[in-house]
Amino acid sequence: MDWLVGLLLLACGVVIGFFVGRFLHRKHNGAASQQQIEQTIKQVLFEQADAHIGECRQILDTIDTQSQHLRQELQHYESLLQPQEDDSAPKLNFFGDQASAYLRHQRPHKEYAPKPTGAQPQDYANDGSGLFSGSKNKQTNQS
């Protein structure tokens, strides 16, 4: 009987040891698995951040290029607004606007004299002339 109690205690110890070992193994694998998941998440976030930085740099380069183009256009516009002082350009002002207004007021004005309208225009003067000429028989186009 002593042997039987020893064997039963041994069997109980094996069963309890099996479950304790399984629990500890899961806990250890769970911690390793948790670290692996965290490492994977960090790697994915790093890749996404790298792609985001690349896209931001590309957008900034595009904005910089457009800004430089706009700056050049603005400088060109400012240069057009500033008066040009070339030595080859004539410095005399010929008063073109004032001269054209002066000449417009100096030429003689013709008075409009309406013509007498006692006669009709030539198209309507006679029955056989102009727009309403033709025979009294109507001609129709038959297709």
Long-range contacts (C-beta under 8 A, 24 or more apart in sequence): none
